[in-house]
Amino acid sequence: MVEAKRKTKETDIEVKAEIYGSGKSTIDTGVGFLDHMLEALARHAHMDLEVRCSGDTHIDDHHSVEDIAIVIAEALKQGVYPAKNIERYGNATIVMDEASVSCDIDLSNRGYIVYDMPIGGKVGDFDVELAEEFFKSFALNLPLTMHMIYNRGTNKHHIIEASFKALAVALRRALSPNLNAGIPSTKGTL
């Protein structure tokens, strides 16, 4: 079990995670659509995840979404690095009806993101641009290298949900145990 907390003037967040769990989640962020996305992330990563956030959502959801990603990443970092006996690389393409999104990751211990998701507007009350803020904060704080690529689709809910599920499956694959891998780097460290 890994844990992380963050308290600022804008948010108060607690995260607990079991990286090799069963996909159970208890999510209460104050941002309904994000709750749904984090439940999907936990389920498809086969990770147990508890997230509690009290944030300044009376202003908007930006601070909560960004900070939640930071805290989840900080928690997972404890269980991922130093990387040893894992696959390291993972990828997935997820389809949801007409939508298709691909995510490729490298548990490189270097934060970098390519985010090619040309969508805008809202899903319910959720500003679609906040999905990018989530993935950027997650990638830079874990840290990992992530390429999140839109393939096709028109339904914004489907597109964003496919992106969270693609990250989940890619993460599960990258974290798959490989007892022959040792430190999965020619450098000898990550």
Steps between C-alpha positions, in 0.01 A plus 500: 500500500632842404364831627542871433340821624500859385347802672503846347276806524309352203481126572529238774566156349571150631581201278557134583579243234586134468676470165441125471142504623167384362359820353298614801459874551354752738507837328364831632658798324210744482528476118246243385644427156851462645363254757367292210836518317701401809268206565568385142875555547507287816282228350699458179843540661395230752609748766319570827459874533363730768483872423350769718512866402355816645565776250399848394247373245290812568760673279536215248638145487849584375690495830335180617561310174863611472585438866326160509721388210807625685410310818409176321832521315694567821339198665568269205858625472573336837396161364650531152852634557764380516361292213603137513361174362222668299435527128554882508318569170127476447249602241131465426245613247152519647182530299169619636239485225620750237795625710853364494795626708853361532733540795867397503706533816854446617566479873819691430514712818501796259189713466392571143166508323377515143130583518327496162132513589330768285176537696351788693187611676332325790373162610220596736665755730852366433728719287658265246831690519538370857567149366825634355586664833443167676719298263774764495518520880490121527782447247728770639458400865518119481715557285451306179502559127149497353364535149121544503369497143146552366426260216136580428166578659237767549353439846715691749397279791608190307827660390606607849388174660692305236810706586477419873443132423790499252729643769372238745571205274837641387597552864391148595708358215807710583481391864461133410755298695794368302738327737762474224503876433704607802542873453335549158760739360833475320617782731449281804263750662181690435 
